[in-house]
Amino acid sequence: EYNRYQLFMLLLNEVLALTESEYGFFGDVDFEKETNRLRLTTWACTEMSWNQETRNWFRAGYQTGLRLYKLDSLYGPIMAKGEVVISNDPKNDPRGCGIPPGHPPLTSFLGVPIKSNNKVVGALCLGNRTGGYTIREIQTIESFVVSYAIMIIATRDRESRAQAETALKLAKEEADRSSKIKTEILQNTSHELKTPLNAITGFIDVLTDDGSEELSKNQRKIIRHIKQSADTLLEKVENILSYSRMSSGNDVPNPIEKFVLTEALNEVGNTLLNKASKKGLGLVLQISADMPSTVIGHRSAFCSILLNLGENAIKFSEKGHVAFQLSTAKIVESSITLRVRVSDTGIGIPSEHFNTIFEPFAQLHGGNSRKYHGTGLGLSIIREYLKKIGGTISVESEINKGSCFTVEIPLKLEDGKNYRPESDESWNDITPNLSDLLLNPTKKKLNSQRQRSLKKQIQPK
């Protein structure tokens, strides 16, 4: 079931996707008798707050409607004159009042009046399309603008409420059809990309295995770069495929099986070893001493969740370490809930983004999304996996100090045995080849004092 705001956001997100825009809002334009001026009240709006004051203003009114009055802004001519506004240099556009200090970058702007019987009843505004806006984007969203006009008029007239519901239903069905088509295209395209990418990586492996002695140092360096780029692209394709399968309800976790916890955790650690050592990061794997050795559950999903969290932690850390810690959260008869903490010393996450980072294609900062080369799907995939197996995920973070993601995963005990943990709170370190993983990959041997210092830093308080 969708409430009114969720339906309008669904429609706005479709427009953002069709026009490849980053920001947007739409709402009705009316004359406010109390203040004797024109007012634009948003029905759906993406967040563009940039300080505590604007965040408070947004949170207080984004669902019931934010009220906008500035006629000297880029949306002003839409409200007052019913003009279409295309600006691919908003900062210097004389029609606007400039960009407030601290405001997120606004590189392009499109404003379209929503009209009924030649009268302006609303406005649709979009921002930050790469390459700017043209008349083509206006033509693309023409049917949505018509639907918005019907909804605005119907909502104003109580007797036409049924008409508004019909328009909403039709618009939602259209959005669902569009989403389904995009998912199918995404799946087909991703599968078509995987085949040649696998061939590329395979041929590179053959070339390096069979002909590495005949290659010069520079040629080997070039081949390594090609392999890294192909692997990165393959990883992104896999993420897109995973997300599209889950969106269509076709991605079901692998069958339940019995597995050894330390082996599964070590498998994850070995996979992450190369990426961590290349960045000079420490990698520590620890498991509570009172954990059962064998459990029953979705081993593949368990490893995928930990692997995705580990890759994310490595990606956003430039120095320090990444640590995995497994412990028991809850035991009820033959069922056990594992708690896995994945902590890092990376760039951190602002507290106001703790919820949005789990949304599909979420990127905290436009600049960082390019620096760290992400699709914005990793955490969304993890959350969907956990939903399917009955788990949860939460996050704690501090800017420039690091983040800690905590997941709880339900599993069964071997042969339905009742298991009672001992009171031992110590940790068993199972990091494979610890001296090869810590901090500086060019220095394979670290003194024991340095190892103890790193382990001490990550002990739970």
C-alpha positions as CSV (number, residue, x, y, z in Angstrom):
1,E,0.0,0.0,0.0
2,Y,1.3,3.4,-1.0
3,N,0.3,6.7,0.7
4,R,-0.1,9.9,-1.3
5,Y,3.5,11.1,-0.8
6,Q,5.0,7.7,-1.8
7,L,3.0,7.6,-5.0
8,F,4.1,11.1,-6.0
9,M,7.7,10.2,-5.2
10,L,7.4,7.1,-7.3
11,L,6.2,9.3,-10.2
12,L,9.0,11.9,-9.6
13,N,11.6,9.2,-9.6
14,E,10.4,7.9,-12.9
15,V,10.8,11.4,-14.4
16,L,14.3,11.7,-12.8
17,A,15.3,8.4,-14.4
18,L,13.9,9.3,-17.8
19,T,15.7,12.6,-17.9
20,E,18.8,11.4,-16.1
21,S,18.4,14.1,-13.5
22,E,19.9,14.1,-10.0
23,Y,17.4,16.5,-8.3
24,G,13.8,17.4,-8.8
25,F,10.4,18.4,-7.3
26,F,6.9,19.1,-8.5
27,G,3.9,20.7,-6.9
28,D,0.9,22.9,-7.3
29,V,1.0,26.7,-7.8
30,D,-1.7,28.7,-6.1
31,F,-2.4,32.2,-4.8
32,E,-2.0,32.4,-1.0
33,K,-4.6,34.7,0.4
34,E,-3.1,35.1,3.8
35,T,0.2,36.5,2.4
36,N,-1.2,37.9,-0.9
37,R,1.4,36.2,-3.0
38,L,2.0,33.2,-5.3
39,R,3.0,29.9,-3.6
40,L,4.4,26.7,-4.9
41,T,3.7,23.7,-2.6
42,T,5.7,20.6,-3.3
43,W,4.0,17.2,-3.6
44,A,7.2,15.3,-4.1
45,C,10.8,16.6,-3.7
46,T,14.3,15.1,-3.5
47,E,16.5,16.3,-0.7
48,M,18.9,19.2,-1.4
49,S,19.6,20.4,2.1
50,W,23.1,21.6,2.9
51,N,23.1,22.6,6.6
52,Q,21.2,22.0,9.8
53,E,18.7,24.8,9.2
54,T,17.7,23.5,5.7
55,R,17.7,19.9,6.9
56,N,15.2,20.8,9.7
57,W,13.1,22.7,7.2
58,F,13.1,19.8,4.7
59,R,12.3,17.1,7.3
60,A,9.4,19.2,8.8
61,G,7.6,19.6,5.6
62,Y,8.7,17.2,2.8
63,Q,5.7,14.9,3.2
64,T,3.0,17.5,3.7
65,G,4.5,19.9,1.2
66,L,7.4,22.5,1.3
67,R,6.2,26.0,0.5
68,L,8.3,28.0,-2.0
69,Y,7.7,31.7,-2.7
70,K,10.8,33.2,-4.4
71,L,9.8,34.7,-7.7
72,D,13.4,36.0,-8.3
73,S,14.5,32.3,-8.5
74,L,14.8,30.1,-11.6
75,Y,11.4,28.6,-10.8
76,G,9.8,32.1,-10.4
77,P,9.1,32.7,-14.1
78,I,7.3,29.3,-14.2
79,M,5.0,30.3,-11.4
80,A,4.4,33.9,-12.4
81,K,4.4,33.7,-16.2
82,G,4.0,30.0,-17.1
83,E,7.3,30.1,-18.9
84,V,9.6,27.1,-19.6
85,V,13.0,27.6,-18.0
86,I,16.1,25.9,-19.4
87,S,19.3,27.0,-17.7
88,N,22.6,25.1,-18.3
89,D,24.5,27.7,-16.2
90,P,22.3,28.3,-13.1
91,K,25.0,30.0,-11.1
92,N,25.3,32.9,-13.6
93,D,21.7,32.9,-15.0
94,P,20.2,36.4,-14.6
95,R,16.8,34.9,-14.2
96,G,17.8,33.4,-10.8
97,C,19.1,34.9,-7.6
98,G,22.3,32.8,-7.5
99,I,23.3,29.8,-5.5
100,P,23.3,30.1,-1.7
101,P,26.7,29.4,0.0
102,G,27.0,25.7,0.8
103,H,24.2,24.7,-1.6
104,P,24.9,21.4,-3.4
105,P,26.3,22.0,-6.9
106,L,23.6,22.9,-9.5
107,T,25.0,22.5,-13.0
108,S,21.8,22.6,-15.0
109,F,18.1,23.3,-14.5
110,L,14.8,22.6,-16.2
111,G,11.5,24.0,-15.2
112,V,8.2,23.2,-16.9
113,P,4.8,24.8,-16.0
114,I,1.9,22.4,-15.4
115,K,-1.2,24.0,-17.0
116,S,-4.9,23.4,-17.1
117,N,-7.1,25.4,-19.5
118,N,-4.1,27.6,-20.2
119,K,-3.7,28.5,-16.5
120,V,-0.6,27.6,-14.5
121,V,-1.6,25.1,-11.7
122,G,1.8,23.6,-10.9
123,A,5.4,23.3,-11.7
124,L,7.9,20.5,-12.4
125,C,11.6,21.3,-11.8
126,L,14.6,19.1,-12.4
127,G,18.3,19.6,-11.9
128,N,21.8,18.3,-12.7
129,R,21.5,16.4,-15.9
130,T,24.9,15.7,-17.3
131,G,25.3,17.6,-20.5
132,G,22.4,20.0,-19.7
133,Y,18.8,20.1,-20.8
134,T,17.2,20.6,-24.2
135,I,13.7,20.6,-25.7
136,R,14.1,16.8,-26.0
137,E,13.7,16.3,-22.2
138,I,10.5,18.4,-22.2
139,Q,9.0,16.1,-24.9
140,T,10.1,13.0,-23.0
141,I,8.1,14.0,-19.9
142,E,5.1,15.5,-21.6
143,S,2.8,12.6,-20.6
144,F,3.8,13.0,-17.0
145,V,3.1,16.7,-17.0
146,V,-0.4,16.1,-18.3
147,S,-1.0,13.5,-15.5
148,Y,0.3,16.0,-12.9
149,A,-2.2,18.6,-14.2
150,I,-5.1,16.2,-13.9
151,M,-4.1,15.2,-10.4
152,I,-3.7,18.8,-9.2
153,I,-7.1,19.9,-10.6
154,A,-8.8,16.8,-9.3
155,T,-7.2,17.2,-5.9
156,R,-8.4,20.8,-5.7
157,D,-11.9,19.8,-6.5
158,R,-13.3,17.4,-3.9
159,E,-16.0,16.2,-6.3
160,S,-13.3,15.0,-8.7
161,R,-11.5,12.9,-6.1
162,A,-12.3,9.7,-8.0
163,Q,-10.7,11.2,-11.1
164,A,-7.5,11.9,-9.1
165,E,-7.4,8.3,-7.9
166,T,-7.8,7.0,-11.4
167,A,-5.0,9.3,-12.7
168,L,-2.8,8.1,-9.8
169,K,-3.6,4.4,-10.5
170,L,-2.9,4.8,-14.2
171,A,0.3,6.7,-13.6
172,K,1.4,4.0,-11.1
173,E,0.6,1.3,-13.6
174,E,2.6,3.1,-16.2
175,A,5.5,3.6,-13.8
176,D,5.4,-0.2,-12.9
177,R,5.4,-1.1,-16.6
178,S,8.3,1.2,-17.3
179,S,10.2,-0.2,-14.3
180,K,9.6,-3.8,-15.5
181,I,10.8,-3.0,-19.0
182,K,13.9,-1.3,-17.6
183,T,14.6,-4.3,-15.3
184,E,14.4,-6.7,-18.3
185,I,16.6,-4.5,-20.4
186,L,19.1,-4.3,-17.6
187,Q,19.2,-8.0,-17.1
188,N,19.6,-8.8,-20.8
189,T,22.2,-6.1,-21.3
190,S,24.2,-7.3,-18.2
191,H,24.1,-10.9,-19.4
192,E,25.4,-9.8,-22.8
193,L,28.2,-7.8,-21.2
194,K,29.3,-10.7,-18.9
195,T,30.1,-13.1,-21.8
196,P,32.8,-10.9,-23.5
197,L,34.1,-9.7,-20.2
198,N,34.7,-13.2,-19.0
199,A,36.4,-14.0,-22.3
200,I,38.6,-10.9,-21.9
201,T,39.7,-11.9,-18.3
202,G,40.2,-15.5,-19.4
203,F,42.5,-14.5,-22.3
204,I,44.4,-12.2,-20.0
205,D,45.0,-15.1,-17.6
206,V,46.2,-17.3,-20.5
207,L,48.5,-14.6,-21.7
208,T,50.1,-14.0,-18.3
209,D,50.4,-17.7,-17.5
210,D,51.8,-18.9,-20.9
211,G,53.7,-15.9,-22.2
212,S,54.7,-13.9,-19.1
213,E,58.4,-14.6,-19.6
214,E,58.3,-13.1,-23.1
215,L,56.6,-9.9,-22.0
216,S,58.5,-6.8,-21.1
217,K,58.0,-5.1,-17.7
218,N,55.9,-2.4,-19.4
219,Q,53.8,-4.9,-21.2
220,R,53.1,-6.8,-18.0
221,K,52.1,-3.5,-16.3
222,I,49.7,-2.7,-19.1
223,I,48.1,-6.2,-18.9
224,R,47.7,-5.8,-15.1
225,H,45.8,-2.5,-15.7
226,I,43.6,-4.2,-18.3
227,K,42.9,-7.1,-16.0
228,Q,42.0,-4.7,-13.1
229,S,39.7,-2.7,-15.3
230,A,38.0,-5.8,-16.6
231,D,37.5,-7.2,-13.1
232,T,36.1,-3.9,-11.9
233,L,33.6,-3.7,-14.8
234,L,32.7,-7.4,-14.3
235,E,32.0,-6.7,-10.6
236,K,29.7,-3.8,-11.5
237,V,27.8,-5.9,-14.0
238,E,27.4,-8.6,-11.3
239,N,26.0,-6.0,-8.9
240,I,23.5,-4.7,-11.5
241,L,22.5,-8.3,-12.3
242,S,22.0,-9.1,-8.6
243,Y,19.9,-6.0,-8.0
244,S,17.8,-6.5,-11.1
245,R,17.1,-10.2,-10.1
246,M,16.0,-9.1,-6.6
247,S,13.9,-6.3,-8.0
248,S,12.0,-8.8,-10.1
249,G,11.7,-11.2,-7.2
250,N,13.8,-13.9,-8.9
251,D,16.9,-13.8,-6.7
252,V,16.5,-16.6,-4.1
253,P,19.3,-17.4,-1.7
254,N,21.1,-20.7,-2.4
255,P,19.8,-23.9,-0.6
256,I,20.4,-24.3,3.1
257,E,23.5,-26.3,3.9
258,K,25.8,-27.2,6.8
259,F,29.0,-25.2,6.9
260,V,32.0,-24.4,9.2
261,L,32.0,-20.8,10.3
262,T,35.7,-20.3,10.4
263,E,36.1,-21.8,6.9
264,A,33.4,-19.4,5.5
265,L,35.0,-16.4,7.2
266,N,38.5,-17.4,6.0
267,E,37.1,-17.7,2.5
268,V,35.9,-14.1,2.7
269,G,39.3,-13.0,4.1
270,N,41.3,-14.7,1.4
271,T,39.1,-13.1,-1.3
272,L,39.7,-9.6,0.3
273,L,43.4,-10.2,0.9
274,N,44.6,-8.8,-2.4
275,K,42.5,-5.6,-2.4
276,A,43.4,-4.8,1.2
277,S,47.1,-5.3,0.8
278,K,47.2,-3.3,-2.4
279,K,45.8,-0.3,-0.4
280,G,48.2,-0.9,2.5
281,L,45.3,-1.8,4.8
282,G,45.3,-4.2,7.8
283,L,42.7,-7.0,7.6
284,V,41.7,-8.8,10.8
285,L,39.2,-11.7,11.2
286,Q,38.1,-12.7,14.7
287,I,35.5,-15.1,15.9
288,S,34.2,-15.3,19.5
289,A,35.7,-18.2,21.4
290,D,32.3,-19.5,22.5
291,M,30.8,-19.8,18.9
292,P,29.7,-23.2,17.6
293,S,32.0,-24.5,14.9
294,T,29.3,-25.7,12.5
295,V,25.9,-24.1,11.6
296,I,23.2,-24.7,9.0
297,G,22.0,-21.9,6.7
298,H,22.5,-20.1,3.4
299,R,26.3,-20.3,3.2
300,S,26.5,-18.5,-0.1
301,A,24.3,-15.6,1.1
302,F,26.4,-15.5,4.3
303,C,29.6,-15.1,2.4
304,S,28.1,-12.7,-0.1
305,I,26.9,-10.3,2.6
306,L,30.3,-10.3,4.4
307,L,32.2,-10.0,1.1
308,N,30.2,-7.0,0.0
309,L,30.6,-5.3,3.4
310,G,34.3,-6.0,3.3
311,E,34.8,-4.6,-0.2
312,N,32.8,-1.5,0.8
313,A,35.0,-1.0,3.8
314,I,38.2,-1.4,1.8
315,K,36.9,0.9,-1.0
316,F,36.3,3.8,1.4
317,S,39.4,3.4,3.6
318,E,42.8,4.9,2.6
319,K,44.7,3.9,5.7
320,G,44.3,1.8,8.8
321,H,42.4,-1.5,8.9
322,V,39.2,-3.4,8.2
323,A,38.1,-5.9,10.9
324,F,35.5,-8.7,10.9
325,Q,34.2,-9.9,14.3
326,L,31.7,-12.8,14.7
327,S,29.8,-13.3,17.9
328,T,26.4,-14.7,19.1
329,A,23.5,-12.3,19.3
330,K,20.8,-14.7,20.4
331,I,20.1,-18.4,20.9
332,V,16.6,-19.9,21.1
333,E,16.6,-23.7,21.3
334,S,18.2,-25.0,18.1
335,S,18.3,-21.6,16.4
336,I,21.2,-19.1,16.6
337,T,21.5,-15.5,15.4
338,L,25.0,-14.5,14.5
339,R,26.2,-10.9,14.9
340,V,28.9,-9.8,12.5
341,R,30.6,-6.5,13.0
342,V,32.5,-5.1,10.0
343,S,34.5,-2.0,11.0
344,D,36.9,0.3,9.1
345,T,38.9,3.4,9.5
346,G,37.6,5.1,6.4
347,I,36.0,8.4,5.5
348,G,32.8,7.8,7.5
349,I,29.2,8.5,6.8
350,P,27.2,11.6,7.9
351,S,24.5,10.6,10.4
352,E,21.7,12.1,8.3
353,H,22.5,9.5,5.5
354,F,22.3,6.4,7.7
355,N,19.0,5.5,6.1
356,T,19.5,6.6,2.6
357,I,22.7,4.7,2.0
358,F,20.7,1.5,1.8
359,E,18.6,2.8,-1.1
360,P,19.4,1.6,-4.6
361,F,22.0,3.7,-6.5
362,A,22.6,5.9,-3.4
363,Q,25.8,8.0,-3.6
364,L,26.7,10.2,-0.7
365,H,28.7,12.7,-2.7
366,G,28.8,13.2,-6.4
367,G,32.6,13.7,-6.3
368,N,33.2,10.6,-4.1
369,S,31.0,8.4,-6.4
370,R,33.5,9.0,-9.2
371,K,36.6,8.7,-6.9
372,Y,35.5,5.4,-5.5
373,H,33.9,4.0,-8.7
374,G,30.7,2.6,-7.3
375,T,27.3,1.7,-8.7
376,G,25.6,2.6,-5.4
377,L,24.1,-0.9,-5.2
378,G,26.3,-2.8,-2.7
379,L,24.4,-1.9,0.5
380,S,21.1,-2.2,-1.2
381,I,22.0,-5.8,-2.3
382,I,23.1,-6.6,1.2
383,R,19.9,-5.3,2.7
384,E,17.8,-7.3,0.2
385,Y,19.7,-10.5,0.9
386,L,19.2,-10.0,4.6
387,K,15.4,-9.4,4.1
388,K,15.2,-12.7,2.3
389,I,16.8,-14.7,5.1
390,G,15.3,-12.8,8.0
391,G,18.4,-10.8,9.0
392,T,19.0,-7.1,9.8
393,I,21.7,-4.5,9.2
394,S,22.6,-1.3,11.1
395,V,25.4,1.3,10.9
396,E,27.4,3.5,13.3
397,S,29.9,6.0,11.9
398,E,31.9,9.1,12.5
399,I,33.2,11.4,9.8
400,N,36.9,10.8,9.0
401,K,37.2,8.1,11.7
402,G,35.4,5.2,10.1
403,S,32.2,3.1,10.1
404,C,30.9,-0.1,11.6
405,F,28.2,-2.1,10.0
406,T,26.5,-4.7,12.2
407,V,24.5,-7.5,10.6
408,E,22.5,-10.2,12.4
409,I,22.0,-13.4,10.5
410,P,19.6,-16.2,11.6
411,L,21.0,-19.8,11.3
412,K,20.3,-23.3,12.7
413,L,22.5,-25.3,15.0
414,E,23.9,-28.6,13.7
415,D,21.4,-31.6,14.0
416,G,19.0,-29.4,15.9
417,K,21.2,-29.6,19.0
418,N,20.6,-27.2,21.8
419,Y,23.8,-25.1,22.2
420,R,24.7,-23.1,25.3
421,P,27.7,-20.8,25.0
422,E,30.2,-20.5,27.7
423,S,30.9,-17.3,29.5
424,D,34.2,-16.9,27.8
425,E,34.3,-13.4,26.1
426,S,37.7,-13.9,24.4
427,W,38.3,-13.8,20.7
428,N,40.1,-16.3,18.4
429,D,42.0,-14.6,15.7
430,I,41.7,-16.6,12.4
431,T,43.3,-14.0,10.1
432,P,45.1,-16.0,7.4
433,N,48.8,-14.9,6.9
434,L,48.4,-11.9,9.2
435,S,51.9,-10.6,8.4
436,D,51.0,-10.5,4.7
437,L,47.8,-8.5,5.3
438,L,48.7,-5.8,7.7
439,L,49.3,-2.2,6.7
440,N,52.2,-2.0,4.3
441,P,52.2,-4.7,1.5
442,T,55.9,-4.0,0.7
443,K,56.8,-5.0,4.2
444,K,55.8,-8.6,4.7
445,K,57.0,-9.0,8.3
446,L,55.6,-6.9,11.1
447,N,56.7,-7.0,14.7
448,S,54.4,-8.7,17.2
449,Q,53.9,-5.4,19.1
450,R,52.4,-3.8,16.0
451,Q,50.0,-6.7,15.5
452,R,48.9,-6.6,19.1
453,S,48.3,-2.8,18.8
454,L,46.0,-3.2,15.8
455,K,44.0,-6.1,17.4
456,K,43.6,-4.0,20.5
457,Q,42.1,-1.1,18.5
458,I,39.3,-3.2,17.2
459,Q,38.3,-5.0,20.4
460,P,34.6,-4.3,21.2
461,K,34.1,-2.1,24.2
